[in-house]
Amino acid sequence: MTETADRLAHVLRHPREEVTAETIHRAHHSAAFVPAGTTEHFHVEYQSHLGYAGQVLAQGVLRECEADYAQLTEWFGGVVPGHLPFRVSIVRGSFGAFHDTCTDTHLRCSAFDGHNAELVEMLNMAEAVEVFSAAQNAGWNCGESNGEGLSRVLATALHPTQLDGFATAGDWLNSRRDNFVDHNEQTDLDPVSTGCAVLFLNYLHHQLGHSWATMVAHGRPTLAATYHALENKNDGWEQFSTLVAAHFPPGRHSHVATDNVFPL
């Protein structure tokens, strides 16, 4: 199967991994699932061939998921998604995480090397953010760059040591720096547009001082519209891109390995 996953699922993709229809198929069907436990809002399971490592990862997710859920609920102003509990399936691989639609509460998360439960929980929360965004219906589109950016910055805020190789800010800084503030890229799989989105969201939070809850509440169909709702100004791209260029000149390799460079 050569069809790419962008027409099949909404994906938090690790930059070093390709996500194809075959990746999605294996996550759905390659092994039976072992139930690991249930909380108020989550049912967690793991593929049987992960063995003891899967059990350990699942127990780590179960320990943290309710506290993370409570924080997401606060950031989203009390929104409660439909079709709960979340079903979290831990699967073999290192592609990242996905769910089939923005509202889908069945979340598949990669086990990676089987030793980092907090990384799996970060992936779980990134996908959960997209479900909250769909329930809120304010403009954060999980299949476009603004919604993908939000899922990453909020998951990173919950688990700041787990971004690891998922950072995309450098991809945009080391590109021609197209404007993904005034318009979205119509995919969640492009690291360049996602890099612009995460940087702009971190600019709103760390440079301009808006709380995550305030930013979420002012979600709009584009990042520029969110900026206007927060600042009552129309110069978001100009202010952001000029500031970034002053500290990271275009055409010079940035060596940025995180998603936040602010405050500057």
N, C-alpha and C positions, 0 to 999 in steps of 0.2 A: 504494500500500500504506500503510495507516494504522496497522497493528499496531505497537505499540512494541517496542523491542528487549529489554525485560527478560524476555520469554518465549523469546527467540531466542539470546541470547548474554550473557556476563558482561563488563561494560563499565566501563572507566575513562573516564567522560564528562567532557568539558570543560563547565563550567557554562553557557557561552554557546551550546552546541550541543545540538540535539535529535538523538537517535539513534533512528531508526525502522527498520523492516524494509527500507525502501529503502536506507538507509545501509549496512546489513549486506550487502544484495544487491550494491551497487556495489563494496564492498570485495572481495567474492568474484569478481565477474564482469566488471567494467567494462573491464579491459585485461589483456593478457598480462603475465606476470612475467618479469623478466630476472634470472637468477642473478648474485649479486655475489660470493659466496665462502662458504666453509665452515670452521668451526673444530671442535674436538672435540665441542662441545655445541650448536652453532648452525649452521643454514643460513639465509643472509640473501638476500633478493631484493627487487626493487622493481618497481612497475608501470611498464610501458614508457613511458607518456606522461609520467612524471616526468623522463625524460631524464637529463641530466648531474647535475641536483640529486639525483635518486634514487640515482645511483651514489655521490655524495659522502656522502649520509646513510648508505647501507649500509656504506661503508668505515668511517665513524665508529663504527657499531654493532659491526662486526667487531673494531675495535681495543680496545673496552672490555668486550665481553660476557663473555669468559672470566674476567677479574678479578672482575667482578660476580658471575658464577656461583659462583666460589670463595667469595666472601663469603656468598652465600646458603646454600651448603652448610654453611658454618661455623655460621651463625645457626640453621639447621635441624638441627644435631647430626648431620651426615653423611647425612641423607636424600637419596636419589637418585630423582628422579621416573622413572616409566616412559615409554616411547615417545619417547625422545630419539633424535636431536637435536631441539631446538626449531626450528621453521620460522618465521622472522620475515619477514612480508610487509609492506613499507612501501607505503602506499596514499595516494592523493590525498585530502585533506580535513584537517579540524582538529577532529574529534569526540573524539579521544583514542585509545583502543585497546580491543580486545576479543578474546576467544576464545570458542568455542562452548559449552564446558563447563568446569567447574573443573579437570578433568584434561587438557583439550585442550592439546597442545603446539604447535599452529599459532596463532601470535599475529599479529594484524593491528594495525599501528601507523600513526597518521596522520603524514604528511610535514609538516603545517603549512605554513610559508612556504618550506620546502625548504632552509633555511640553518642549522638547529640540530640537528646530529647527536646532541648529548648529550640534548636533549629527547626525541628518538626512543628513545634508549637508556634513559632514565628510564621511559618508557612500557613498553618491552620488559620491564624488570625488575619493574614493578608487576604485569604479567600473569604473569611467571614466578613471582613470590611466590605467586600463587594456585595455581599448579600444585604448587609445593613444599608449600603448605598442605594440598592435597588428598592428596598422597602421605603426609604426616605423619599426617593423620586424627586430629588432637587436639582439634578443635573450631573452628578458624578456617574459617568457611564463606564462600567467595568470593561467594556470592549473597546474603549478608546483611551487615548493617552492621559487625559485628566483623571479618569477613574482609576487607571492602573497606577498612576503616580500616587493618588491618595491611599490606595491599599498598601503600597510599599512604605510610605512615610509613617503611617499609623502603626503598622506592624513593627517597624523599626523603633518607633517611640516606646512600644511595649517591651521590645527585646533588642536593645541597642547594640549588644555584642554579637548579634547573629546575622548581620547583613552580609558579611563575608563576601563571596564572589558575586552576589546579586547586585552590587552597586552598578548604576548606569550613568551617574552624573558625568563621569569622565568620557563616556561615549559621545555625549552631546558636546562637551567642552572641546573635544578633539575632532569634531566634525566641522561642517561649514556653518553650524549654529542657526539652522532654520528656526523660524518663529512658530513654536507650538504653544504659545500663550494665547495669541489671538484666535487660533484655530487648533482643533485636535487632529492628531493622526488617528485614522479609523481602524486602529488595531491595538492590541495590548502586547504584541510580540516584538515591537521595534525598540531596541535599547536606546536609540538616539532620541526619539520623541519622548520616551519614558524618562530619559535622563534630564531633558529640559523640564518635564513636569515635576519631577522630584526636587530639582533645584529651585524651581519657582515656588513650590509649596514650602520648602524650607526657608526661602527668602521671606515669605509672608509670616512665617512663625518666628524664626530666629533673628531676622533683620528688622522687620516691621512690628514684631511683638504681638501678633494676633494668636490667641490660644487655639489649640486644635479644635475645641468645641465650637468656638466662634467661626472658624474657617469652615468646618463641616456644615454648620447651620446656614452659611452663606454660599453653599454650593450652587453653581450655575452651569450651563452647558459648556462654557469655556473657562479657562483660568483667567482670562482677561475680564470676563463678566464677574467672576468671583472677586477679583481685585477691585472692580468698580463697586460692588456691593459692600466691600469692607472699607474702602478708602474714599468713595465718591469721586474718583478720578478715572481718567481714561488713558493714562500713560504707563500702565503696568509693564508692558514689554520694553518700552524705552528706558524706564528707570532701572529695571532688572538687568537688561542686556548691557547697558552702559556701565553699571556698577561691576558686573562680572568681568567685562572686557578690561576695565581699569586694573584689575588684580590678576586676571588670567588672559593675557593678550591673545586674540585670535591668531591661529597659525603657529602658536608655540605649544608644544606638548605639555599638558597640564600635570600629569602624574597624580591626579586626584583619584584616590581609591575608595572614597566614601560617597555618600549621596548628599552631604551637607558641607558647605564651605563657609557658612555664615555664623556670626556676624562679620562683616568686612568693614 
